[in-house]
Amino acid sequence: MDELALQFFPLPHVLKGTRRDGLAVQWPARCGTCNKECETSKQTGLQLCRYGVNYQRVDHELLIAGVVIRDYRPETDASKAMRRKAGKSSVTLKEFEDTTARCAETTDVLAAEMQQRRDAVIAEYRTSRQYQQDVVGLLRPDLERALGSVHDYKQFVQQILQNMEVLLESRTPGLPIMETLDHAAHEERAIYWAARMMDERLDAALLVLNPGRITTSVQRKRHRLHGLVTKYLKIYQRRIEAKKLHMRKIGESWSEVEANIAALTIIPHALIDNATKYAPEGTDIHLGFSEDDGWIKLRVASYGPVIREDEKNRIFDLFYRGVDASSHFDEGTGFGLGAAQLIAEQLGTKITMSQDGTVGPKGSRWTEFCVSFAIAPVRTSPSGRTTIGKRQ
């Protein structure tokens, strides 16, 4: 018997002397304190124990037991009482016979069916928030060791940023930092944006390890997403220019979102970083904004590595890289998209990915990532005048 496949068997059973719950039905509580009549019985065929529970041995390794068959005859007082307790966990005689027949006929048929059940359960689990939380839990010790000095690195990076801002503002007093950068030398802009990129990456690592910081009310502020994304797009300007990429902005958004800015910016940064990293030289990247029914949709689309069908459910796993990305690109760790998805879920949204059949240079495929953010509610002043919210 395939022990792994039987982990997804629908009925409770005993495999090689070990009791295991079924995927659809668990052992009745009464069986936990019984005399194990089913396991020691030499009888063949379908049996009923003194406690009103059915069992049948398939072979010397597998015993299907702990099952309450609601139309089993003859009845006993114990089986009637057990059937009332089992409720929806009971099965029909036909369901039981069909299952045992498949077990007796061929283990290959059973293994194939259980493989389908296993794949369905895993696919559902992978799409849940619990899956990502479990992955972080498993990786936490390694992440904490790898990022043991992250606070020191962050202080160092912030010192670079502070020194650069002081230097630039001393030349053009009174101007915002974004405008002073327009007058800075190329090398100065490169240092500033490289430090900004590193600061954002460190923030992502810290937020993955401490997701509670994302939703604290102290950290929540209002931001215009369109301006935030396009402003920080300058972080990737050097890479865009070096690869002769064409960044095409499509649509606008005037509304605000309310969130932790450190968490919020990580999401578009991860999507833009992914697009600029994998897009073939000289191709387009579409950065789209739209508003609909209380949501702002951000769309980042470009040519990128082929994502196989069996990889689509794993593309947002921490540290996972697809086969095509790993074999053709040295850059990348798989951390960015995974961290962005974890943070998106904490913010009450989710990143989606689609890839159509459009073929680009070097066999790449047109790939689109989308994420929607709730528009912040309109705020009014004491006089009743709208002050902040969706543009009127």
C-alpha positions in Angstrom: 0.0 0.0 0.0 1.1 3.5 -0.8 1.5 5.1 2.7 1.7 8.6 1.3 -1.4 8.2 -0.8 -3.3 6.7 2.1 -2.8 9.9 4.0 -5.5 11.3 1.8 -7.8 8.2 2.1 -11.3 9.3 2.9 -12.0 6.8 5.7 -10.3 6.1 9.0 -8.0 3.0 8.8 -5.2 1.1 10.4 -2.1 0.7 8.2 0.6 -1.7 9.4 -0.6 -1.4 13.0 -0.9 2.4 13.1 -4.3 4.2 13.3 -4.8 7.1 10.9 -7.8 9.4 10.4 -9.4 9.6 7.0 -9.5 12.8 4.9 -13.3 12.9 5.1 -14.0 10.9 8.3 -12.1 10.7 11.6 -12.0 8.0 14.1 -14.9 8.2 16.6 -13.9 9.4 20.0 -15.2 6.1 21.5 -12.6 4.2 19.5 -9.8 6.0 21.5 -10.7 4.0 24.7 -11.9 0.7 23.2 -10.4 -2.8 23.4 -9.2 -2.7 19.7 -11.6 -5.6 18.8 -11.3 -4.6 15.1 -7.5 -4.9 15.1 -7.4 -8.3 16.8 -10.4 -9.9 15.1 -9.8 -12.9 12.7 -13.2 -12.5 11.0 -13.4 -11.6 7.3 -15.9 -9.4 5.5 -17.7 -6.4 7.0 -18.0 -6.6 10.8 -19.7 -4.6 13.6 -17.9 -4.2 16.9 -19.6 -4.3 20.3 -19.5 -0.5 20.4 -21.5 -0.1 17.1 -18.6 0.7 14.7 -18.0 -1.1 11.4 -14.7 -2.4 10.2 -13.3 -4.7 7.5 -9.8 -6.0 6.8 -8.5 -5.4 3.2 -5.3 -7.3 3.6 -2.7 -8.1 6.2 -1.4 -4.4 6.1 -4.7 -2.4 5.8 -7.8 -2.5 8.0 -10.6 0.0 7.3 -12.2 0.7 10.7 -13.7 3.4 12.8 -16.5 3.7 10.3 -20.2 4.2 11.1 -22.4 2.8 8.3 -25.9 4.3 8.7 -27.8 1.6 6.7 -25.9 -1.5 8.0 -28.0 -4.4 9.1 -28.6 -6.0 11.5 -28.6 -3.1 13.9 -27.8 -3.1 17.5 -28.5 -0.7 20.3 -24.9 0.3 20.3 -24.9 1.0 16.5 -28.0 3.1 16.7 -26.4 5.2 19.5 -23.2 5.5 17.5 -25.1 6.6 14.4 -26.7 9.4 16.3 -23.4 10.6 17.5 -21.7 10.3 14.1 -24.3 12.4 12.3 -22.9 13.6 8.9 -19.7 11.6 9.5 -21.5 8.3 8.9 -21.4 6.8 5.4 -23.7 4.5 3.4 -23.1 0.8 2.9 -22.5 1.4 -0.9 -19.9 4.2 -0.2 -18.1 1.8 2.1 -18.2 -1.2 -0.2 -17.0 0.9 -3.2 -14.1 2.2 -1.2 -13.0 -1.3 0.1 -13.5 -2.8 -3.4 -11.1 -0.3 -4.9 -8.6 -1.1 -2.2 -8.9 -4.9 -2.8 -8.8 -4.7 -6.6 -5.7 -2.7 -7.2 -3.4 -0.4 -5.3 -2.6 1.5 -8.5 -6.2 2.7 -8.9 -6.3 3.7 -5.3 -3.0 5.5 -5.5 -4.1 7.4 -8.6 -7.4 8.5 -6.9 -5.6 9.4 -3.7 -3.0 11.4 -5.7 -5.9 13.5 -7.2 -7.3 14.1 -3.7 -3.9 15.0 -2.4 -3.2 17.4 -5.3 -6.6 19.1 -4.7 -6.0 19.5 -0.9 -2.5 20.9 -1.5 -3.7 23.3 -4.2 -6.4 24.6 -1.8 -3.9 24.9 1.0 -1.4 26.8 -1.2 -4.0 29.5 -1.9 -4.7 30.1 1.8 -3.1 32.7 4.0 -2.3 29.9 6.5 0.1 28.3 3.9 2.2 31.5 3.7 2.2 31.9 7.5 3.3 28.3 7.9 6.1 28.8 5.4 7.3 31.9 7.3 7.2 29.8 10.5 9.3 27.1 9.0 11.8 29.6 7.6 11.9 31.9 10.6 15.0 30.4 12.3 17.0 30.7 9.0 15.7 34.1 8.3 16.5 35.4 11.7 20.1 34.0 11.4 20.5 35.5 8.0 19.1 38.8 9.0 20.8 38.9 12.5 22.4 42.2 11.6 19.5 43.7 9.7 19.0 46.5 12.2 22.7 47.5 11.9 22.5 47.4 8.1 19.4 49.6 8.2 21.1 52.2 10.4 24.1 52.2 8.1 21.9 52.7 5.0 19.8 55.4 6.7 23.0 57.2 7.6 24.0 57.2 3.9 20.6 58.5 2.9 20.7 61.2 5.6 24.2 62.4 4.5 23.1 62.5 0.9 20.0 64.5 1.7 22.1 67.0 3.8 24.6 67.3 0.9 21.9 67.9 -1.7 19.8 70.3 0.3 22.8 72.4 1.2 23.1 73.2 -2.5 19.5 74.1 -3.1 18.0 75.2 0.3 14.3 75.0 0.7 13.6 72.6 -2.2 12.1 69.1 -1.5 14.5 66.2 -1.8 12.9 65.0 -5.0 13.6 68.3 -6.7 17.2 68.6 -5.4 17.9 65.2 -7.0 17.0 66.6 -10.4 20.0 69.0 -10.0 22.3 66.3 -8.6 25.2 64.6 -10.4 24.5 61.2 -11.9 26.8 59.5 -9.3 24.9 61.2 -6.5 21.6 60.1 -7.8 22.9 56.6 -8.2 24.1 56.5 -4.6 20.9 57.9 -3.2 18.6 55.5 -5.1 20.8 52.5 -4.4 20.6 53.3 -0.7 16.8 53.8 -1.0 16.4 50.4 -2.7 18.5 48.7 0.1 16.4 50.4 2.8 13.2 49.1 1.2 14.6 45.6 1.0 15.5 45.6 4.6 12.0 46.9 5.5 10.5 43.9 3.6 12.7 41.5 5.6 11.7 43.1 8.9 8.0 43.1 8.0 8.0 39.4 7.0 9.5 38.6 10.4 7.2 41.0 12.3 3.9 41.1 10.3 2.1 42.7 13.3 3.8 46.0 12.5 2.0 46.2 9.2 -1.5 46.7 10.6 -0.9 48.8 13.7 -2.9 51.9 13.6 0.1 54.0 14.6 1.8 53.2 11.3 -1.3 53.8 9.1 -1.3 57.0 7.0 -2.9 58.2 3.8 -1.0 58.1 0.6 -1.8 58.7 -3.1 -0.8 55.4 -4.6 -0.1 56.8 -8.1 2.3 59.5 -6.9 4.0 57.1 -4.5 4.6 54.5 -7.1 5.8 56.8 -9.8 8.0 58.7 -7.4 9.8 55.6 -6.2 10.0 54.3 -9.8 13.2 56.3 -9.9 14.9 53.6 -7.8 14.9 51.5 -11.0 15.7 54.2 -13.5 19.3 53.1 -13.8 18.4 49.5 -14.6 15.7 50.7 -17.0 18.2 52.9 -18.9 20.9 50.2 -18.9 18.5 47.6 -20.5 16.8 50.2 -22.8 13.4 49.3 -21.4 10.4 51.3 -22.3 8.3 52.1 -19.2 4.7 52.9 -20.4 2.4 54.4 -17.7 -1.3 53.7 -18.5 -4.1 55.4 -16.7 -4.1 57.5 -13.5 -5.5 57.3 -10.0 -6.3 60.4 -7.8 -7.6 58.5 -4.8 -5.7 57.7 -1.6 -5.1 54.5 0.3 -4.6 54.2 4.0 -1.8 51.9 5.1 1.7 51.5 6.6 3.8 53.3 3.9 6.8 51.0 4.5 4.6 48.0 3.9 2.6 49.6 1.0 5.6 50.5 -1.1 7.2 47.1 -0.9 4.4 45.7 -3.1 4.9 47.9 -6.2 8.6 47.8 -5.7 8.6 44.0 -5.8 6.5 44.0 -9.0 8.6 46.7 -10.7 11.8 45.0 -9.6 10.6 41.7 -11.0 9.6 43.2 -14.3 12.8 45.2 -14.8 15.0 42.3 -13.8 13.5 39.7 -16.2 12.3 41.9 -19.1 14.4 41.3 -22.2 16.5 44.3 -23.4 14.6 46.9 -25.4 11.1 45.6 -24.5 8.1 47.3 -22.9 6.9 47.4 -19.3 3.3 48.6 -18.7 2.6 50.3 -15.4 -1.2 50.7 -15.2 -3.6 52.4 -12.8 -7.4 52.3 -12.7 -10.2 52.8 -10.2 -13.4 50.9 -9.9 -16.0 50.3 -7.2 -13.9 51.6 -4.3 -10.6 50.0 -5.3 -7.4 51.2 -7.0 -5.9 48.5 -9.3 -2.2 48.5 -9.9 -1.0 46.5 -12.9 2.6 45.7 -13.9 3.0 43.8 -17.1 6.1 42.8 -19.1 7.8 39.9 -20.9 9.3 37.5 -18.5 10.4 33.8 -17.9 8.0 31.1 -18.8 6.0 30.0 -15.8 4.9 26.4 -16.1 1.5 25.2 -15.1 2.8 23.3 -12.1 4.7 26.4 -10.9 1.8 28.9 -10.9 0.7 27.9 -7.4 4.3 28.4 -6.1 5.3 31.6 -7.7 4.6 33.5 -4.5 6.4 31.1 -2.2 9.3 32.6 -0.3 12.6 31.9 -2.0 10.9 29.9 -4.9 12.2 30.5 -8.4 10.7 28.9 -11.5 12.7 26.6 -13.7 13.0 29.1 -16.6 14.0 31.9 -14.3 16.6 29.9 -12.5 18.2 28.5 -15.7 18.4 31.7 -17.6 18.9 34.4 -15.0 21.6 34.6 -12.3 19.8 37.5 -10.5 17.0 36.8 -8.0 16.4 34.9 -4.9 12.6 34.4 -5.0 12.2 36.5 -1.8 10.7 39.7 -3.3 7.4 38.3 -4.7 6.9 36.1 -1.7 7.4 38.9 0.8 5.1 41.2 -1.3 2.3 38.6 -1.2 2.7 38.1 2.5 2.5 41.9 3.1 -0.4 42.3 0.6 -2.5 39.7 2.6 -1.8 41.6 5.8 -3.1 44.7 4.1 -6.3 42.9 3.1 -5.5 42.3 -0.6 -3.8 39.7 -2.8 -1.4 39.8 -5.8 -2.5 37.8 -8.8 -0.4 36.6 -11.8 -1.4 35.7 -15.3 0.7 34.8 -18.3 -0.8 34.5 -21.8 0.6 32.9 -24.9 2.2 36.0 -26.4 5.8 35.1 -27.1 8.5 37.7 -26.7 12.3 37.8 -27.3 14.2 34.7 -26.3 11.1 32.7 -25.7 9.8 35.0 -23.0 6.0 35.3 -22.2 3.9 38.4 -21.6 3.3 38.3 -17.8 0.9 40.5 -15.8 0.8 41.0 -12.0 -2.2 42.8 -10.5 -3.1 44.0 -7.0 -6.0 46.1 -5.8 -6.0 48.5 -2.8 -9.1 49.8 -1.0 -9.6 53.5 -1.5 -9.5 55.3 1.8 -12.8 56.7 3.0 -13.6 60.3 2.4 -12.8 62.5 5.5 -14.6 65.7 6.2 -13.7 68.7 8.3 -15.8 69.8 11.3 -17.5 72.3 8.9 -18.6 69.4 6.7 -16.2 70.2 3.9 -14.4 67.3 2.2 -10.7 67.5 3.0 -9.1 64.2 2.2 -10.4 61.2 0.2 -11.4 60.5 -3.3 -10.9 63.4 -5.6 -14.2 65.1 -6.3 
